[in-house]
Amino acid sequence: MQTQELLQSLVDSDGRLRIETANSDRSTKFNFVYHQHLYLNNSNRFADLKAAALAGVNGTLLGLLIREMVINHPLSALTFTLGAALLFTGMALALTVAFPRRVRRRDKGLLYWEGVRAYQEQEYVDELIQMSRWELLEKMLRHNHLLSGIVSRKYSLLNKAFVVSISGYLLLVFAFLYNLLA
């Protein structure tokens, strides 16, 4: 019976076969939303990668400097302390970017893994299959909008992490040079 219903859904009221071409308005929108999702997802991953690298560099540099630096002058001590504090702050901001955020509620959903996991397997499959293409497109658009907010927040924090870290690097270079030359 399902095969017959499927075949009937492919024929319009005039008895003509309904065929959706790749150039249709619907396909174009789905392609756009899909590629937008890939772009946002890749941007999200890249922000995480940059943040992890920055946190690693800052942590390694802090460890080396704390272990190896001998401070001879009060001005060097002050600039070293400020520079180290800025590196630590930059590392904390970078880790905030890279730290995974989870949806706290247990609501069922089609896009986030925790929302998908809230379904029973067959219930999830049935809901997705029964959903119209326009409903799915709407859910994907809403998800992309939410994802763009996440990416925007991550890059804003990442920018702050870089500015703070670079300021810390400059202070540490000054502390090192002053300590060396004075």
N, C-alpha and C positions, 0 to 999 in steps of 0.2 A: 504494500500500500504506500509506503514512503517513496518508493521509486516513481510511482504514478503521480503522486503529489508534486514531487520535484520536477517531473517533466511538464506537468500542467503549469507550474510557476514560471517556466521558461517561455510559455506561449502567451501572447497578449490577447485581448478580447476580440481582435480581428483575425485571430488564427496565425499571426506572424510570430516568428521566433524572436524573442528578445535577446539581443546580444549587446553586452557592454564592451565598448572598445577601450583601448588604453588611453585614448584621447578624450574620453568623456569628462564632463565636469566633476563627477564623483571621483573618478580615478585620479584626476589631477589633484583634487583636494586631499585624498588619502595619501598620495605620493608626497605632497608638500608636508603634511602633518608628520608622516613617517620620517622624512629627511630632517625636518625641524627637530623631532625627538632625538634622532641620532646626533645632531649637532649639539643639542643641549646636554645630552648624556655624555658625549665626548668632552665638552667644556667642563662638566662637573668632574669627570675623572682627571682631566688635566689640572684643574685647580687643586684636587687632592694630591696629585703627584708633586706639583710645585710646593705645596705646603709641607709635605713630608720631607722633601729635599731641604727646604729652608730650616725646618725644625732640626733635622739631622746635622746640618752645617753649624747652626747656632749651638746646639748641644755639644758637639765635638769641640768647637772653638772654646766654649766656656770651660769645658773639662780641661783642655790643654792649658788655657791661661791661668786658671785657678791653681793648677798643679805646678806650673813652671814659672810663673811671673813672680819676681822679687821686686817689691816696691820700696824705693828709697826716699821718696819725697811725698809730702802731704797732698800736693796738687796732683801728682800721679795717682795717689790712692783715691782721691775724689773722682777724677775722670775715669779711672778704672772701675770704680764701684758704679758710677752712673752708666758707663758703657756696658758693663756686665748686666745691670738691671734692664737696660734696653734690649740686650740680646735675649735675656730670659723672657721679657714681655713679648718680643717678636716670636720667640719659640712658642709661647703660650697661645698667641693669636693664630699661628700657623697650625698648631695642634687642634685648635677650635675649628678651623676650616676642615681639617682632615677627619675629625672625629665623626663617625657615622651617626646620623640621626634616625630615629625610628618613629614610626607612627605609634602613638601610645594607646590608641583605642583598638578594640578588637572587632571593629566593624568589618563587614564583608566588603570587598572591593575587587575590582578587576585589574588594577594596575600595580599597586604596591604588593610586594611579596607577602607581607603580613596580612593584608586584606584578602589576598588570594587564598592564603593558608587557612583563613577563618571558615572557608567553605568546606563542605564535604566534596570529594572529588567529582562525583557525578553531578551534584548540584552546580558546581562551577562550570563544568562542561555544558550542561543544559542551558544555563543562563547566557553564556557567551554565544552559543549556537542560536538561541532564540532572539538575541538582540538584533535589531535592525542595523544596517550599515550606518545610517545617520546617527543612531544612538551611540554606536561605537566611535564614530567620528567625533561626536560631541564630548564623550569621555576622554578621548585622546587629546582633544584641544584643551580641555580643562586641566588635564595632567601636564601638558606642555606649559601651560600658563603657570601652574604651581612649580614646575621644575625650573622655569626661567627665574622665578623669585628666589629659589634656592641657589641657583648659579650666581645670580646677581649679588646675593648676600655673601656667598663664599668669596667672590672676587673683590668685594669691598673690604672684607676682613683680610684677605691676602695682600691687598694693596697696603693696608695699614701695617701688616706684619713686615712687609719689605721696607717701608719707610722707617719704621722703628728700628729694624735690624740694621739698616744701612747707617742710621744715626749712631747706633751702638758701635758699629765697626769703626766709624770715624773717631769717636771718642776713645776707643781702645787703641787705635793707631797713635792718636795724640798722646795718650798715657804712656804707651811704649816708647815713643820718641823722646818725650820729655824726661822720662825715667832714665833713658839711655844717655841723653845729652847733658842733663843737669848735674 
